[in-house]
Amino acid sequence: MNVLVWLAGILLLLMILIGGKKGARSFIALFLNFAVLFLTILFMTDPHVDPIVLTVIASTLISGITLFFINEVNRKTATAFLSTIITIVGLLFFILFVTEHAMIQGFGEEETEELSAFSLFIGVDFAKIGAAVVIMSTIGAITDVAISIASPMREILNHNPQINRKELFKFGISIGRDILGTNTNTLFFAFFGGYLGLLIWFKDLSYSIGDIVNSKVFSAEMITIFCAGIGVALIIPITSWITAYFLIKTKENSKKFK
């Protein structure tokens, strides 16, 4: 417990020293997002609650906290928020389709021994729960890319007011291309870092490459990575178009009233 407190204190100190007020808000946002996730998990245990609807609500709250609480309400956060919600809704139905057909919901055979003492008939839709887990794993990366594109697009418009919508859109795509590779690699190595123990366990079980690839536990995590990568790729043109449209439209409207 003391180690956790010390680490949290060091993180808070560094975030304040480097990020100032925004760093302090970012630290608070971590706990607010954790509270949203915790409440979402509690509600998902209710068989009468649709996990998909709950996931959309939770994703909206997390995106709102991450964008508006940390970066305040302005044009860049508004366009990033709208882009995030559109991407999440579209990606959610795609993930639900993939989850049902890949049959990755529920638990793998490696986990049956630990779960043997518990009943699995708890009345919840594991396919929808699986889709919710995947989308929750992608929300952070999607929101990060959205604000990383919207923010410099607004700055380039401020420094070059003569830029048109098409050029501004191309600028956003150019930024997104630089972000795409690094974010995809981050998701990939985060998996191997977090599941290194699982891979060692597979080795102790003398699993072949085919056994590992076809393992439900491994497949579920790889599908999460791929879906997160798809979300990151989709958010780039969506954010670029929405941001370019609204920024240029706002600039044109402001000229009319002058």
Residue pairs with C-beta under 8 A, 6 or more apart in sequence:
11 27
12 24
12 27
14 23
15 23
15 24
15 26
15 27
16 23
16 24
16 27
17 23
19 26
22 70
22 71
25 69
25 70
26 70
28 69
29 65
29 66
29 69
29 70
32 65
32 69
33 62
33 65
33 66
36 58
36 61
36 62
36 65
37 58
37 62
37 136
39 58
40 54
40 55
40 58
40 136
43 49
43 54
44 51
44 54
44 124
44 129
44 132
45 122
45 124
47 122
47 123
47 124
50 128
51 124
51 125
51 128
51 129
51 131
51 132
52 92
52 96
52 128
52 131
52 132
54 132
55 92
55 131
55 132
55 135
55 136
56 88
56 89
56 92
58 136
59 84
59 85
59 88
59 135
59 136
59 139
60 85
62 139
62 143
63 81
63 84
63 85
63 88
63 139
63 143
64 81
66 140
66 143
66 147
67 77
67 80
67 81
67 84
67 143
67 146
67 147
68 77
68 81
71 77
71 147
75 154
75 246
75 247
75 250
76 147
76 150
76 151
76 153
76 154
76 243
77 147
77 150
78 246
79 150
79 239
79 242
79 243
79 246
79 247
80 143
80 146
80 147
80 149
80 150
80 151
80 239
80 243
81 146
82 242
83 146
83 150
83 235
83 238
83 239
83 242
83 243
84 139
84 142
84 143
84 146
84 235
86 238
86 242
87 142
87 146
87 231
87 234
87 235
87 238
88 135
88 138
88 139
88 142
88 231
90 234
91 135
91 138
91 142
91 227
91 230
91 231
91 234
92 131
92 135
94 227
94 230
95 131
95 134
95 135
95 227
96 127
96 128
96 131
98 223
98 227
99 105
99 127
99 130
99 131
99 134
99 223
100 127
102 219
102 223
103 216
104 130
104 216
104 219
104 220
104 223
105 126
105 127
105 129
105 130
106 120
106 126
106 130
106 216
107 115
107 120
107 216
108 215
108 216
108 217
108 220
109 216
110 201
110 205
110 215
110 217
111 217
130 220
133 224
134 223
134 224
134 227
134 228
135 227
137 224
137 228
138 224
138 227
138 228
138 231
138 232
141 183
141 186
141 187
141 228
141 231
141 232
142 228
142 231
142 232
142 235
144 183
145 176
145 179
145 183
145 232
145 235
145 236
145 239
146 235
146 239
148 175
148 179
149 172
149 175
149 176
149 179
149 235
149 236
149 239
149 240
149 243
150 172
150 239
150 243
152 171
152 175
153 168
153 171
153 172
153 175
153 240
153 243
153 244
153 247
154 243
154 247
156 163
156 168
156 171
157 163
157 168
157 247
157 248
157 251
161 251
163 171
164 248
165 244
165 245
165 248
166 244
168 243
168 244
168 247
168 248
169 240
169 241
169 244
171 240
172 236
172 239
172 240
172 241
172 243
172 244
173 236
173 237
173 240
175 240
176 235
176 236
176 237
176 239
176 240
177 236
179 232
179 236
180 232
180 233
180 236
183 229
183 232
184 229
184 232
187 225
187 228
187 229
187 232
188 225
191 221
191 222
191 224
191 225
192 199
195 221
198 217
198 218
199 212
202 211
202 212
202 215
202 218
207 215
212 218
213 219
